[in-house]
Amino acid sequence: MSLLQSARAIAHTLLSHYQGQITDKVLLSVIEKASAINIVEGQTFDKQELFEILRADIGIGKGEITILSDKVEPWLNDEKVNINFELWNRYKLYIFKNDPSFPVNDLDDFTDKILDKCVNPKNPGIWDRRGMVVGHVQSGKTSNYIGLINKATDAGYKVIIVIAGTISSLRRQTQERIDSGYIGRNSSAFIQTGQNRLVGVGTYKSGTDIYSLTSSYYKSGDEGDFSQSVANRLNIPIGKNPVVFVIKKNKSILENLIDWFSKNENTREVDGTPKLFDVPALIIDDEADAASVNASRDINDIKTINRLIRTLLNIFNRNTFIGYTATPYANLFISQVYDEEQTTIVKGRTYKIGEDLFPRDFIINIKAPTNYIGAAKIFGYENINSEFTNEPLDIFRGISDYDPPFFSTINRTNKDVLPENLPPSLESAIKSFILVCAVRRVRGHKNKHNSMLIHVARLVRWIDRVAYLVNKKTREYKNAIESEDITLLGELKAIYEEDFLPTTKNVLDNLDYTDIRIKEHTWDEIKKELKKAVSKIEVRSVHGTRSTANLEYHNIEEIDYNRYENGLSVIAVGGTRLSRGITLEGLSISYFIRTSRMYDSLMQMGRWFGYRTGYVDLCRLYTTNQIFEWFNHITMATEEMRNDFDEMTITHQRPKDFLLKVRNHHGLLTITSLNKLYFSREIEISFSGKNPQTTCLLKTKSAIQNNFNALKTLIATIGFPTKENRVENKGRTRYLFYPNTNIDALCSFIDAYEIEQPSIRNATLSEYIRKQSRENKIKEWSICIISNTDERVFIDYNGKTPRNERKTNETLSTYELTHNDEVITMGCIVRNQQIERKSEFYWISKQQIDQTSDRYFDLSKDKDYSKMTYAEIKAQRQAEKKGLLLIYGLDERGTPSVNNGIPIVGYSLHFPRIDDEIKVSYTATINKGFDEEVMIDDDNPETENE
């Protein structure tokens, strides 16, 4: 640890005890104290740099936690005086030592709240608790549940079982994290040789010995997962010292563990099934949406993994089960109906299967801190309750040149047609990765890990061939850089100056937290580091095959960052093993073209989510426009689902109420596999309190003309409003307002509107509006056509101009509406396409079409809405039972390949919250494209070995 890092750690320790507001004066005082404590003869550190680092650290907005629970009595606060939190305290010290800026206090608070929802392990009798923790992809949930199991063990839980995904490498990675953060010794060394090799928290004193019956050991035939022979050899008594198991979701492993527990001396037969008595167990299901959910439409036809996890839980007469996931859609559809007498046979013995895994007792939603780079920041969705809209970070790069040599869909007819070369976009991505490695060296990250992800297929032969071609091209670039090839250096310089520098400016302009490590650098600075940067890069083929026989590319060694103290720079080519759970350290460049049939799978594939301190501006996501648009849709649906969750916590609703909410959500129609929806493909849709907006508008000439015609037809039907309902500004029309308008005309406009946005379904919207109006659930509907009255506007032609450099220097674009020989000139609203990409859609982020001042135009005029929050405005809309349709004519300039001379029409609907709404039914179908993914990808020997 450098002197600066040491001073930072000391400063954070001092700040953690400070109760008041942390001002610059406080920071300067703390720095002086840290400087006095942190004295090393002959060494100094830059106090101004530390000041800037600390300001950035404390400027990061903390995450928050919200909870839905069903009659769970709190116990932890009263019990704390009787608990010695020695394991938690050493884990806290360990985290702090590794990263002084880590929000340990937040983790302490979060894990307290989760533990409080678990059963007090000292409670007598029989108890069973089911819950779920919803985080974000790559947001630190492993740190969270390691903190939880430390506290749970301090409180008295004796058996900890972590079910760590379906992939062996992910299980080992989790085991290593638990070795360091919980056990305190190398599990492999202990199990193989009996050595007590201390790691992580083991360097801090503790009076509790924790034993692991699994390890991170790895060789052919022994992957360190649970083995009855190993467990019997170690002969660790269950129920005395804490015992932890880190296992894979695998039929054989689960059966062996069930069989082993059933032979324990404390196990006896009760009502025809083995029960292990008086051993409080905490079972964590990591990636709880993967494999754990019963993917069967018949509740009596229970799939293997689901059946075995339920059987394992049912062995313990005292257990708490918590599923951790970032994509909880499938879990919320789990049936709460089950046959109490249903049994299964494991290794010749009969067991009752027990209740399904629905989180009946509690669901906890963890919001990520502001420095988390998640879907909302990448795909341009903002919380609809927010008063402001931030643009997405400019890191997406659309690709369309991959087919050929790759295929959009790999199927039985083309699976043997392996690529002979790489598409130019992938070559550009590799060059960008070389630049990233060089820039990070300039920023002082010489010993940090750098990773690039390439995900094009699941077939081993394809992964192998692509890795071979990528390695060949990377070597070519290495040789060219070492020989100072003018052509390649010129290409790298062009990418850096035309892409990297503008993106850094954009990120600095739009990032909602301070990162002093992000800086602009000259090409000469970068060029000096290219040789050293590229020399460290290696290509790994990640598919699980252990033999290089029949492979073209032989570097299949598992990626183990712990072995590289000076940093590993790796290009990882793979499929499933890269798409769920595994963390790629220092991931910056992602090249991703493989689709998924389910949105939850697609979101989990987002390995580019996470914390990118000091280099988020260098990150790039190369993918197709279609995949980007799918991600945008699932992001919108997920964020709205989280908003619903938060609102339901205020009214103290239960997990089963949230289940109903999700099932009725208009944005979640094709989220998960329909096999996981027990009940029916028929789903009831709700728009209560929602704000559907057209954010993905077709750019074809026919669609633009059709939607403009729909607006003109609406005007022909309802005419122009009376003079008092025409609002002017600067002598120009600003609003055309139609209070208490004709419902049929409004619905006809929606029905005629052409759109392919997944969350907008015209027939469903108009049917819902008509149903609420017939039953007087919505008192009246109004229409407001919005015009722009600015004299001059800013058009961002390349999508990359930083906000602080924007100038209104273009003439306002206008269009005309006509009725009965009267002509009204309307100004086009400027909603530039945010990111330069060749797409069939005019793409704008959620809420950008909709301005705050427009949302309350129809509401009573006796309130100052400019001082109200969006939540308060929604409450007022609910009270007045009013619905509003806002229509915008959008400026086509700044949108590539569009030049029709007419506006691109978009709209936004505002529904009031309706307590007793009349829902509409929708027959769910899998989106076109999802069901096209070749079936040979599933359970086929040609695909990756898990």
N, C-alpha and C positions, 0 to 999 in steps of 0.2 A: 504494500500500500504506500503510495507516494505521500509526501508531506502535505500536499494540498488535499488529498483524499482523507488523510487522517484528521486534518483540521475540519473538514466538512463533517466527518462523523462526530467529532466532539461538539461542533456547533449544533448539529441536529439533536444530540443528547441534551444540550443545554436548552434548546428551544422546546423540546418535548415537555419540559417542566414549566414552561411559561404559560400563564393563564390568560393574559390580556391580548390585545391586538398586537400583532407582530409588525411593527413599523420599521422604516429604514434605520431609525435611531437605535431600535432594539437590535437589529441585525449587526450594526457596526459595533455595538457593545459586546455582543456575543462573539464576534470575530476577534476582538481584542482579547477576550478571555480565552478563546480557543488558541490564539497565538501564544499566549503566556503559558498555557499548559503544554502545547505541542512544540517543544523546543528540541531541535536536533542541531548540534554544533556544526557549523559550516553550511547549513541548508536554510533556505527561505522559501516562502511561497507568496504568490501575488494576492494580496488582500482584496484588491479590487475585483479580481477574477472570482474569488470565493464569494464576495458580496453579490456578484451577478448570478452565480450558481445558486446561492441560497434564495435569492429573490425569485428565481425561476422555480425552484423546488416548492416554495410555499405558495406560489401562484397557481399550482396545479389544483384544480377543483377536485374535492374528494368524491369518492363514490358514495352512493346511498343504498339503503336496504329497505324494502317494503315486504310485508308479510300478510298472507292470507292463512288463517288457521281455523280449525273447527273444534272449539271447546278444549283447547290445550292449556292446562293450568301452568303458570310460571312457577319455577322452583329455584332457579339458579341464584337469584339475588340473596335469598335467605340462606342458601346452602354454602355460599362462597366462604364464609368464615370457617367452615369445616374442611375446606379443600386446600391442599398444598399444591399450588400450580407450578411445581418445579419443572415439569416437562415443557409446559408452555413458556415459562420464563427463559429456559435455555434456547428454545426455538426462536424466541423473540431476539435474543442476543445474537444468535447465528444469522438471522435475516439482516439485522442491523449492521453486522460486521461486513456482510457481502454487499449491501447497498444501503448506505445511510439515509437515502431519500425515500426508501420504501415506506409506504404509509402503514407502519406497524400499528398505530393507534386505531386506524380504520379496521385493520384485520382483527384486532383485539375485540372491537365492538361487534363486528359482523359475526365472528365465531361465538361470542357470548350469546348473541340472539339465536343462532342456529342451535347451539347446545341447549338453550332454554326450551326449545321446541322438542328436543329429544326427551326421553323419559329419564328421570333421575335414576342412575344405575343402582342406587341403594334402596329403591322401592322394592318391597317384597311382592310376592304373588306372581301372577302371569300378566305380562304386558307385551303389546306389539304396537309399534309406532311407524307410520309411513309418511315420508315427506319428499320434497324435491327442492333443489336449489338451482335456480336459473341464472346463469351468468352470460358471458359473451365469449365467442370463439377466440381462443388464444389470449384470454384476459387475466389469467392467473388463478383459475379455479383449483389447480393442484396445490398451490400454496395455501389456498383457503381450506381445503379439506385436510391437509397435513396439520394446519393449525387447529382444526376441529378435533382431529383424533388425538393430538397432544392433550388438549383440554379434557376430552372425553375420558382418556386414560387417567388423568389426574383426578377426575371425578369418580372413577371406579369401574369403567367398562373394562372387561378382561379379555375379550376377543374382538379383534379388529380385522375385518375382511374387506379388502379393496378389490373390486372386480374391475380390472383395468383394460377394458376394451377387448377387441377381437384379434389383435395383431401382437405377435410375440415380441417384436422390437418395442412396441409401445408399453407392454407389460414390464419389460426390463428397464425401460426408461423411467417408468413410474416407481419401480422397486429401488432404483438408484436414488431417486428423489426422497423416498421414504427412509432409506438407509441414512441419508445425510440429515434429513429434517426431523426424524422421529426416533429411529432405532439408535443411531449414534455409532454404529459400527458397520463394517463391510460385511454384508450378509453372505456373500460368496465365500470369503475367507473363513468365516465362522462355521458355515455348514460343511465346507470341503475339508478343512484342516483343524478346526477348533480355535483358530487364531482370533484374538480380540483386537482386530485392527480398527482403531477409532477413526471415524470420519464425521464431518459436519458437527452436529450438536454433541457428539461424543467427546469433544474437546472441553466441554463444560461439565461441571460436577452434577451428578444426579444420584439419588439413592434408589432409583427404580431401574431394574434390569428388564429390558424388553427383548423378547425372542421372536425371531422371524423363522417360519418354517418354509419360506420361499426365498429365492436369492436372484441376483442378477447374473449368476453363473451362466456361461454359454459355451456349449460345444455340441457337436453332432450327437443327437440322442439324449441330451440333457440341457434343457433351456432354463433351469432354475425354477420352473413352475412347481406347483404342489405335487409331491410324491409321497405315497403312504410309507414306502420303505425308508425314506429320509426322515419323515416325521417320527416313525417308530424308533429309528436309530437314535435320534436326539432325545426322545422320551421326555419332552417338556410337559409337565402337568398342566392341564387346562383348568383355569379358574383361580390360579395363584398369581404368578407373574403374568403381565400382559403378553399376549401372543398375537402376532400380526401375520396375515396371509395376503400376498399380492398375487392375484390369479388372473388368468385370461378367461374370457367368455368362451369356454370350450366344453363340449359334451363330456369328454373323458376326464378333464380336470374337475369339473363340477361333480361328476359321479363319484370320483375318488374321494373328494372332500366330504361329500355327504356320507359315504360309506365309513370313512375314518371317524367322523364325529359320532356316528351311530354306535360305534364300538367303545366309546368313552365310558369310563367307570361311572360317570354321573348320568348316563343315558339309560332310560328305561321305557318300556312300551306303555303307551297311554292311548286308549281308544283306538287301538289298531295301528298306531304309528309311533316311531321312536321319538323321544323328547329328551333333549339335553337340559337338565334342570339347574337353575340358579347360577348360570354363567351369563351375565349381561353382555350382549354382543352388539356391536355397531357395524353395520354392513354398508359400505359406500359403493354405489354403482356408478363408476366413471363412464361418460358417454352413454347415459341411461337410455337414450333414444335408439341406440344401435344394438340390435339383436335381442334386447331384453323384452321388447314389446311383443305380445303375441300376435303375429301377422297372420291371423286366421279370422275369417268371418263367422266361424262357429266357436262359441266360448267353450265348448266341450272338446274341441279339436285344438289341443294346446301344443304349440311348437316347442322344440326341444329346450332351447336356452331359457325361455320363459318358464317352462315347467320345472326345470332344475333349480333355477334361482328361487322360485316360490317354495320348492321342496326344502332347499337349504334353510330358508328363513323359518319355515315351519318346524324345523328340528329344535330351535331354541324357544324355550318358554318365556324368555325375556330378550327382546330384540328391538332395535331401531334400524330402519332401512331408509337411506337417503339416496335418491338419484340425483346426480349432477349432470347438467346438460346446458348447452346454449340454444338448442333447438327442441323445445318441449312439446311440439305439436302432437306427435304420435302418443306421447305419454298422457296427454290430456283426454285422449279418446279411449283410454283403457277402460274396459267394463268394470263396474263395481258389483256385478252379479257373478257369483261363482257357486259351484257345487261343493259344499263342505265335506262331502263324503268321497269326492273324486280322488282316486289313488293312482300311483305310478309304481313301477318296479325298478329299483336300482340295485344292480349286482345281486339279484335274487331275493331282495327284501322289499316288502311293501311299505310305502310311505303315503301319507295324505299330502296332496299337493298344496293345499292352502289357498289363501286369498291372492288375487291378482295384485299387480304392482301400482295401482292408481295411488297417487299421493294424497290420500284422504284426509290426513291430519294437518298438513301444512305445505304451503308453497312459498318459497322465499325468492324474491327478485333482487339481484344485486346489480346495481348500476355501476358502470365503469367510470373511473376518474377521467378528467378532461384530457389527459395525455394519452388515453387509449385510442388507437387508430382503428376504428371499427367500420362496419358497413355504412353507417350514416355519414361518416366523413369521406368515404371513398365513393359512394354511389349517390350522394346528393340529396339525402332525405333529412329533414329536420323535424324535431318534435313539433307536432301541430299545436301544442300548448305554448310554444315559444313565441315571444313577441318579435323576434328577429329571425332572419334567414341567413345562414352562412352558406357560401358556395362550397361545393365539394373540392377536395384537394385534387390538383391537376396531375394525377399519376396514372390515369387510364390511357392506354394506347390501343386503339382499335386495330384489329388485323383481319384481313380477308384473302391473303395470298397463300394460305396453308394447304388448300385443296386444289390440285396436288401440290406437294408430294404426300401430304397427309390426307386423311379422309374426314369429312364431317361426321360420318357414321361408319364404324368398322363393323362389317357383317360377314356372314359366311361366304359371300361371293368375293370379297376383297381382302379378307384377313391375311391372306398369304402374299399379297402384293406389297412387299415392304418398301419403304422409301429409299431412294437412291441418293437423295440430297436434302438439304435443309431449305425451308422457305426463307426469303430475304428478311422477313420479320423476325425469325428466330436468330438469324445471324446478327441482326441489329440488337436484339435483346442480349446476346452474348457480349457484344461490344459494350453495351451499357453496363453490364455487370463488371467488366474490366475497369470501366471508368469509376464505378461505385467503389471498388476496392482501392483505387488510387486516391479518390477524393477523401475516403475515410482515413487513409494514411496521413493526408495533409491535415486532417482535423484531429490528429493525435490518437487515432484508433488502430494503430499498427498491429496490436496484439488482440484485436477483437475478431470474433468469428464473422464471416460473410457467407451468405447462402443464396443460391439461385434455384428456383423450382421450375422444372419442366414437366408438365402433366399433359400427355396427349392420348394415352390409352392404358388399358389394364393388361393387355396381352403381353406375356413375358417376351415373346419374340419381337414385338414392336418396341417395348421398352429397351431391350438389348440393342436393336438396330439404331434407334434414335440416340442412345448413349454413345454408341460407336461413332456415329456421324458427328455428334456434338464434341466428342473428344478430339476427333480428327480436325475439326474446324478450330477448336480452342488451341490446339498445338500449332496450327497454321498461324494463328494470331500471335501466339507466344514468340514464334520464330521471327515473325515480321517486326514485332516490337523490339526484340533483342537486336535485330539488324538495322533498326531505325528506318524501316521501310516508309518512304515518303507517302505512298498511296494510303496505307492503313492509318498512319498518323494523321493525315488530312481528314480521313473519314471520322476518326475519333474526335478530332478537334471540332469538326462540323456538328457532330452529335452533342458535344459538350456545350458549345456556344449557342446552338440553335434550339436545344431541348433542355439541357440541364440548367443552364443559367436562368432562362425565363421561368422554369418550374420552381427553382429556388426562390425567385422573387415572388411568384404566385403563392407559394406555401408560407413565406414570411408574412405576406399580406393577409392570409386567410386563416392561419393557425390560431386556435382559440386558447392557446397557452404559450408561455415564453420558453423558447429553447435557444439558449445563447450559443450552443454548439453549432447551430446551422448558420453558415456564413457563405458568402460568395468568394470564389477563388479564381485566380487568373489561370489561363491555359498553361502558362509556363510552370506554375506550381504543380499542376496535375501531371504534366508531361514528365517531370523529374521523378515521379513515383511510379510510372507505368511499368517499368521493368521489374521492380520489386513486387508490385501488386500482382502482375500476371504470373510471376514465377511461383506463387503460392497456390494458384488455382488448380484444382483437380476435379475430375468428373467421376461421379459415383452412379452406378446403376442400382436402383433400389426396387427389388421385386421379390426378395425372399428366397430365390433359388440359391442353394448352397454349393452347388457344383458348377464349375465353369465349362463342363462338357457341353458341347452343342451351342455354346455362346460365342458371339463375335467379340464381345467386350468383357474383359475379365475383372475389372475393378468393381467387385460386388460387395466389398467389405462394408459392414454396417457403419453408419455414421455415428461416431462416438466423440463428441466435442471435448469430453473430459481428458482425452489423451493429448490434446493440443494446447499446451499452456500458452504458446505464442500465437494462438488463433488458427482456425481452419477456414480456408476459402474453398467452398465446394459448390459444384453444379450438380444438383440431385435430379436425376431423371427417373420418374416412377409413376405410379398410379395410386391405388388404394392406400398403400403404406404412407404416402405423402398427403393423403386427403383427410385423414381423421386422427386427431390426437397427438401425433408426433410433432414436436416443436423443432422447427428449423431455425437455429440460432442466427441472428443477424440477417434474416431474410430481407432481401431488397428487391430482387427481380423475379417476377413470376410470369411464366409463359403457360397459359392454361386454355386448352381448347376442348377438353372432354366434358360432355354434358352429363346430366343426371336426370333420371325420371322423376325424382322427388326434390322439392324445394329444400327440405331439411337436409338432405344429402348435399345439395348444392352449397348451402350455407356452411356446412362443416368443411367443405373443400377449401374454404377461404383461409388458407394458411397465411395469407398476407395480412390478416388482422393481428393486432398486438401492440406492443410498445416499441417505438422506433426512435428512442432518444438520440438526437444528434444526426439523424440521417433520414428522416421521413421524407425530406425533399428529394432524396435520391431513389426512392422506391418507385417501381413501375409495375403495373399490371397489364400485360399483353393478353388480350382475349378478344373474342368476337363480340360484335354489337348485340347479337341475340343473347349471349350469356350475360353481358353487362345489363341488358334490359331485364332479364330474369332476376338477376341479383337486385336490381332496383325495386322490382315488385316485391320480392320477399323481404327486403329491407323495410319498405313502407308498411307491409303487413305486420312485421315483427315489432316495429316501433309503436304502431297503433295498438297492438296486443299488449305491450308493456304499459302504455298509457291507460288502457282499460284496467289492467291489473292494479295500477296505482290508485285509480279512482275507486275500485272495489274495496281496497284496504281501508279507505276512509269510512266506508259504510259497514265495515266489519263483516264482509261476506266470506263465504267458505270456499275451499278448493272446488267442490262440486258445482258451485255457482259459476266459478271461472271456467269450468269445463263447458257449461252451456254457452257462456259468452263467446268462447273461441269457436265453438261449433257453429255459431250464428254469424260469425264475422265475415263481412263481404270480401275481405282481402285474403282470406285463408282457404279458398276453395280447392286449391290444388297443391297444398303445402306438403302433404305426406302421402305415403302409399295408401291407396284405398283399401288394401287388405287389412290395414290397421284400424279401419273404421268399422267396428263391429256391426253397427246398427243398420245402416242403410246408406245408399249413395244419395238418398234424398236428404238434403240439408236445408234448414230454414235460415234465411238471411235477415240480418238486421242492419239498418243504417241509422239507428237511434243515436243522436249526438255526433254523427259522423260528418266528414267533409270530403266527399269524393271529388277529385280534381283531375282534369285531363293534363297529365304531365308527360305523355308520350304520344305526340301527335304525328300522324302520317304526313310525309312530305311529298307524296305523289300529287301530280297536277290534278288528277281526277278526285282524289280525296279532299284536297284543299278547296276545289270548286264545289264539291258536294256539300261541304260543311258551311261554306259561305252562302250557298243556295238555301241551306236549312235555316240560316239566320234571316235571309231575305223572305223566306216563306213565313217565318214567325212574325216578321214585321207586317207582311201582307194580311196576316190573320188578326193581329192585335193592334195594328196601326201604330201611330206615334202617340206618346203620352200627352196629357194636357200640359199647358204651359207651366203650371205650378210644379209639375213633376219632371221638368227639364232643368237640370242644374247646370249653370254656366260658370266658366272661369276664364278670365282674360278675354271675354267676348266670344268664347268658343264653348261648344257643348262638352260637358264633363260627364254627366250621367243622364241616361234615359231610364226613368224609373216607372215601373208598372206595379203599383200596389194591388194586392188581392186579385191577381191575374187569373186568366182562364187556364184551368188545370190541363184540359185536353191540348191546348196550344203548346203549353210548356212540355208536356210529355211527347207530343209529336216532334218537337225540336230534338229532344233527346233520342227518340227512336230513329230519326233520320240521320243523326250524326254518325259519321264513319270513324271508327277507332279500333285499334287492336291492342289496347292497354289491358292487361289481365284483370286489373281491379275494377275496370269500368265495363259493366255489362248492361247495355241499353235497356233490354227488355225487363231485366230484374229491377233496375232503377225506376223505370216508369210504372211498373206494376206496384212497386212498394209505395210510390207517391200516391197513386190512385187509391190504394187500399186505405192508407192513413186518412186521406181526404174524405172518402166515403163514410168512415167511422168517426169523423171529426177529431181524429187524433192530432192532426195538424190543422190549426184554425184557418190559416190562409197562406198562400204562396205569393211571392213577389218576384219579379224579374228586374234586373238592373243591367243595362248594357253600358260598359265602362269605356270612356274615351280618354285619350291623352291630350292634354292642353299645353304641353311644353312647346316652346318655340323651337328649341333645338334639342337633339338627343345624342346619346353616345351609342355607337354601334361597335361592338367588339368583334371585328372581322376574323381574328385568328383564335379567339377564345382564351388568350393567355395574357392579356394586358392587366397588370396589377391594378387594384382598385385606386391606389393613390396616384396613378398616372392617367386616369381616365378623364377625358374632357368632352363636354357636350358640344360637338362641332358639326353635327349632321342636321340636315333639314328634316323636320317631322314628316313622316309618311302618313298619308290620309286615305280614306275611302269614303264612299257615299252610300247612304241608305235612302231609299225613296218610298213614298207612300202618298197616293192621291195627288200627284204632281208636286208634292213638297219634298225637298231634298235637304238632308242633314249631313253635314260633313263631320266625320269622326276621325280622331287621331289614333294611330296604331300604338299599342303598348309595346315597349321594348322589352323583350325577354330573350336575350341572346342565348343561342345554344351554348351550354356552359363549357363543353370540352370539344375540341376540334376532332371530329371523327366522321368518317364516311358511313352514314347510316341512313336507313330508309325513314327514320323518325326524326322529328324536331323534338329534342329531348330537353325538358326543363325540370328542375328539382321540385319536390313536393313543397308547396306553399309559395314558390316564386311567382306563380301565375296570380296569386291571391294576395292583395295588399291588406294590411290590418285595417286601414281606414274604410275599406269597402265592405267589411264583414258585418257591420252593424247598420248599414244604410237604411234598412227597412224597419229597424226597431224604433220604439217610441223615442221622441226627441227630448225628453225631460231629464236625460242623464248625460254626463260628460264621459263618453266612451273612450276618449283619448287617454284617460287616466285609469281605465279599467284593464285588468289582465284578460287574456283570451278566455280563461276559465270563467271569469265573471261575465264576459259577453255571452258565452255559451249558456250560463245560468239564466241570463236575461232572455235569451232566445227560447229557452225551455219554458220560462214563465209566460211568455207571450204566445207560445205554441205556433211560431211562425217559421216557414221555410223560405229559403232565398236561392235563386239561380242567378249567378253572376256570369256575364258573357263578355269575352275580351276579343278584340281584333288585334292579333299580334303581328309585329313588324317582321317581314320575311328576310330583311337584310341581315347579314352576318351568319346566315344559315347556308352552308354550301349546297350548290346545285338546285337552288330554289329561286325562280325569277318569273312569277306569274302575274305580278301587278295587282294582286288582291291579298287581303290579310289572311293569316292562318288563324282560324277561329278556335278558341278554347273556352272551356267553361269550368265553373266551380259551384258545387251544390253545398248548401249549409242546412243540415237537418237539426231540428230541436231534439233534445233528449225526450224520449217517450217512455213512460213507465210501463204502460200496458199496450204496447204497439201490436199491430197485426203483421206478423212476419210473412215473408213470401218464401215459397219452396224453390229449391234449385237442385237439379240433378247433376251432381259433381262428375266431371270427367277429367282424365289426365290430360294435361296440355299437349297439344300436338308437338312432337319433338321429344318429349320425355319418354313416350312409349316406343320411340324408334331406336333407343340405345340397344345394341345387339344383345340378345339373350345369351350368347356364348360368353359374355362377361361374367356370368353368375355361375358359381359352383362348377367351374370347368377347369380341367387340369392344365389347360393352356394359359390360364390367368395366373396372377400372382399367388404364390404360396403364402398363406397367412400363418 
